[in-house]
Amino acid sequence: MRHDSVVLDLLEQWGDLPRQAITPESRLVADLKMDGDDLTFSFVPVLQKRLGFKAPRKEWGQVVTVQDVFVLVERNLALGKRQTDSV
């Protein structure tokens, strides 16, 4: 099961952007105007809580595009990195 729609819903709410403006190639900082604080303290914790996983901080540091978020989410959910697991 893909969780792209959850990611897109959060990005749409966060950036106050129409869904059509958010593509897999959209860059979180350059195109969607998110800054490091938005990602670190707001978007990432909410997304992880909503989907029930926790990815290591170093993995989030490599995320540039919306597609990168999709891949990170799917990989961590497939590995079973639930919030109760140590990271």
C-alpha positions in Angstrom: 0.0 0.0 0.0 1.3 3.4 -0.9 1.0 6.4 1.4 1.5 9.1 -1.2 -1.9 10.6 -0.5 -1.1 11.2 3.1 2.1 12.9 2.2 0.3 15.0 -0.5 -2.5 15.9 1.9 0.0 17.2 4.5 2.1 19.2 1.9 -1.1 20.7 0.5 -2.2 21.9 4.0 1.3 23.0 4.9 2.1 25.1 1.9 -1.5 26.2 1.3 -1.0 25.0 -2.2 -3.4 23.2 -4.6 -2.7 19.5 -5.0 -2.0 20.1 -8.7 1.0 22.3 -7.8 2.7 19.4 -5.9 4.4 16.9 -8.1 6.9 14.1 -7.2 9.6 16.3 -8.7 8.7 19.3 -6.5 11.6 20.3 -4.2 10.5 20.8 -0.7 12.6 23.8 0.0 13.0 25.5 -3.4 9.5 24.8 -4.9 7.2 24.3 -1.9 9.0 27.0 0.3 9.5 24.7 3.3 12.5 25.6 5.5 14.6 23.4 7.7 12.5 24.2 10.8 9.3 23.4 9.0 10.7 20.0 8.0 12.4 19.1 11.3 9.9 20.4 13.8 6.6 20.3 12.0 6.2 18.2 8.8 8.3 15.2 9.7 6.9 14.6 13.2 3.3 15.0 12.0 3.9 12.7 9.0 5.7 10.0 11.1 2.9 10.1 13.7 0.2 9.9 11.2 1.7 6.9 9.5 3.1 5.3 12.6 6.8 5.1 11.8 10.0 6.8 12.7 12.9 7.3 10.3 16.4 8.2 11.4 17.2 11.9 11.2 20.1 11.2 8.7 17.6 9.8 6.2 15.5 12.9 6.4 18.6 15.0 5.8 18.9 13.3 2.3 15.3 14.2 1.3 15.0 16.9 -1.4 11.9 16.2 -3.4 8.4 14.9 -2.8 9.4 11.7 -4.5 12.2 11.3 -1.9 9.6 11.6 0.8 7.5 8.9 -0.9 10.5 6.6 -1.1 11.6 7.2 2.5 8.1 6.5 3.9 7.6 3.3 1.9 11.1 2.0 2.8 10.7 2.6 6.5 7.2 1.2 6.6 8.4 -1.9 4.7 11.2 -2.3 7.2 8.7 -2.1 10.0 10.3 0.9 11.7 7.4 1.7 13.9 7.6 4.6 16.4 8.4 2.2 19.2 11.5 0.9 17.5 14.8 2.5 18.3 16.4 4.5 15.4 
